Amino acid sequence: MNWLHFLNWVAGLYLIYYLAHILFDYSRNRRPHASFSGELTFTEDISPKKIEHLPDKTESPPKQAPKTESAIIGSGGVSLKNLFSLCREEAIIYTRPVSF
């Protein structure tokens, strides 16, 4: 048996396997179900509960710390606006290729 015959046998067995499943599902769905009405129903009794409204907190918003310099700028990076101005001035020296 060579590879072509082997692959043909495997493909044929898979075809028979999947056709059997499709035909089985098709024959199972052909029978009408007596309890099927097309509606989604629940058997649980659910009643809403009334809860008390909690008063809003009238506290002042928490104080925020003053903004500090960005970590990128503080570590030697530049903002996007400064990057474009450096490109216009041709102040950027490429030491290695840029990959995207």
TORKOL-4160 file (C-alpha; in steps of 0.2 Angstrom, whole numbers, padded with zeros to 4 digits, m for minus):
100
<pt num="1" X="0000" Y="0000" Z="0000"/>
<pt num="2" X="0007" Y="0017" Z="m0005"/>
<pt num="3" X="0004" Y="0034" Z="0002"/>
<pt num="4" X="m0010" Y="0038" Z="m0011"/>
<pt num="5" X="m0020" Y="0022" Z="m0007"/>
<pt num="6" X="m0018" Y="0026" Z="0012"/>
<pt num="7" X="m0024" Y="0044" Z="0010"/>
<pt num="8" X="m0038" Y="0038" Z="m0001"/>
<pt num="9" X="m0044" Y="0026" Z="0013"/>
<pt num="10" X="m0042" Y="0039" Z="0027"/>
<pt num="11" X="m0052" Y="0051" Z="0017"/>
<pt num="12" X="m0065" Y="0038" Z="0013"/>
<pt num="13" X="m0067" Y="0033" Z="0031"/>
<pt num="14" X="m0069" Y="0051" Z="0037"/>
<pt num="15" X="m0082" Y="0054" Z="0023"/>
<pt num="16" X="m0092" Y="0039" Z="0029"/>
<pt num="17" X="m0090" Y="0044" Z="0047"/>
<pt num="18" X="m0096" Y="0062" Z="0045"/>
<pt num="19" X="m0110" Y="0057" Z="0033"/>
<pt num="20" X="m0116" Y="0044" Z="0046"/>
<pt num="21" X="m0117" Y="0058" Z="0059"/>
<pt num="22" X="m0126" Y="0070" Z="0047"/>
<pt num="23" X="m0139" Y="0057" Z="0043"/>
<pt num="24" X="m0141" Y="0052" Z="0061"/>
<pt num="25" X="m0144" Y="0070" Z="0066"/>
<pt num="26" X="m0156" Y="0073" Z="0051"/>
<pt num="27" X="m0166" Y="0057" Z="0055"/>
<pt num="28" X="m0167" Y="0062" Z="0074"/>
<pt num="29" X="m0174" Y="0080" Z="0070"/>
<pt num="30" X="m0187" Y="0074" Z="0058"/>
<pt num="31" X="m0198" Y="0067" Z="0072"/>
<pt num="32" X="m0210" Y="0080" Z="0079"/>
<pt num="33" X="m0208" Y="0084" Z="0098"/>
<pt num="34" X="m0224" Y="0085" Z="0107"/>
<pt num="35" X="m0218" Y="0096" Z="0121"/>
<pt num="36" X="m0210" Y="0109" Z="0109"/>
<pt num="37" X="m0220" Y="0125" Z="0108"/>
<pt num="38" X="m0207" Y="0137" Z="0102"/>
<pt num="39" X="m0207" Y="0148" Z="0118"/>
<pt num="40" X="m0194" Y="0149" Z="0131"/>
<pt num="41" X="m0202" Y="0146" Z="0148"/>
<pt num="42" X="m0195" Y="0146" Z="0166"/>
<pt num="43" X="m0202" Y="0135" Z="0180"/>
<pt num="44" X="m0195" Y="0146" Z="0194"/>
<pt num="45" X="m0206" Y="0158" Z="0203"/>
<pt num="46" X="m0196" Y="0174" Z="0204"/>
<pt num="47" X="m0203" Y="0189" Z="0213"/>
<pt num="48" X="m0195" Y="0206" Z="0214"/>
<pt num="49" X="m0189" Y="0213" Z="0231"/>
<pt num="50" X="m0189" Y="0231" Z="0236"/>
<pt num="51" X="m0173" Y="0237" Z="0243"/>
<pt num="52" X="m0170" Y="0252" Z="0253"/>
<pt num="53" X="m0161" Y="0267" Z="0244"/>
<pt num="54" X="m0145" Y="0271" Z="0253"/>
<pt num="55" X="m0141" Y="0289" Z="0254"/>
<pt num="56" X="m0128" Y="0297" Z="0243"/>
<pt num="57" X="m0112" Y="0300" Z="0250"/>
<pt num="58" X="m0109" Y="0319" Z="0251"/>
<pt num="59" X="m0090" Y="0318" Z="0254"/>
<pt num="60" X="m0078" Y="0328" Z="0244"/>
<pt num="61" X="m0069" Y="0319" Z="0230"/>
<pt num="62" X="m0052" Y="0313" Z="0235"/>
<pt num="63" X="m0037" Y="0325" Z="0232"/>
<pt num="64" X="m0026" Y="0320" Z="0218"/>
<pt num="65" X="m0007" Y="0321" Z="0219"/>
<pt num="66" X="0000" Y="0334" Z="0207"/>
<pt num="67" X="0005" Y="0328" Z="0190"/>
<pt num="68" X="0023" Y="0324" Z="0188"/>
<pt num="69" X="0033" Y="0322" Z="0173"/>
<pt num="70" X="0030" Y="0307" Z="0162"/>
<pt num="71" X="0041" Y="0292" Z="0165"/>
<pt num="72" X="0046" Y="0291" Z="0147"/>
<pt num="73" X="0051" Y="0309" Z="0146"/>
<pt num="74" X="0060" Y="0307" Z="0163"/>
<pt num="75" X="0070" Y="0292" Z="0157"/>
<pt num="76" X="0076" Y="0301" Z="0141"/>
<pt num="77" X="0062" Y="0298" Z="0129"/>
<pt num="78" X="0053" Y="0312" Z="0119"/>
<pt num="79" X="0035" Y="0316" Z="0116"/>
<pt num="80" X="0028" Y="0313" Z="0099"/>
<pt num="81" X="0028" Y="0332" Z="0095"/>
<pt num="82" X="0046" Y="0334" Z="0100"/>
<pt num="83" X="0050" Y="0318" Z="0089"/>
<pt num="84" X="0044" Y="0326" Z="0074"/>
<pt num="85" X="0053" Y="0342" Z="0077"/>
<pt num="86" X="0069" Y="0332" Z="0080"/>
<pt num="87" X="0066" Y="0324" Z="0063"/>
<pt num="88" X="0064" Y="0340" Z="0054"/>
<pt num="89" X="0080" Y="0346" Z="0062"/>
<pt num="90" X="0089" Y="0330" Z="0057"/>
<pt num="91" X="0095" Y="0327" Z="0074"/>
<pt num="92" X="0090" Y="0309" Z="0075"/>
<pt num="93" X="0105" Y="0297" Z="0071"/>
<pt num="94" X="0099" Y="0279" Z="0067"/>
<pt num="95" X="0111" Y="0266" Z="0075"/>
<pt num="96" X="0101" Y="0251" Z="0069"/>
<pt num="97" X="0086" Y="0247" Z="0057"/>
<pt num="98" X="0069" Y="0250" Z="0063"/>
<pt num="99" X="0057" Y="0236" Z="0062"/>
<pt num="100" X="0038" Y="0238" Z="0062"/>
